[in-house]
């Protein structure tokens, strides 16, 4: 569910509802309402959340479980190191 995904991402990033609200320019009540499944974020806000958490909107909506890691600016060697660490964790 979208509400659980937002809450999980917020907590994984070490943010309170107030901190997330401040970072994306909404009220704490707005974040609380999303997480409690009282209201759904607008399409514009869904895109903003996806951008903030570096995930796709499909991931937020639980339509796709793939996550993307932004490696912009890293060398091929650095990217390969990250890939190996990920492979090791999966094993």
C-alpha angles and dihedrals in degrees: 000000000000094000092055092046092053092048093047093050092046092052093043087057091050094244131143119219089256093052093049091047091052093048094052096035101245132115124271086240090059092055090045091051091051092049093047090049092240093127136006123234116253118255090257091051091046089057090046091051092048090051093046093050093038093237134118123260086241089059091051090049091048091242093120128025096200116114124202124218115208107227096169111149095020123118122244089253092053091048090051090052090053091048090053092050090051091049090050092051092050091054 
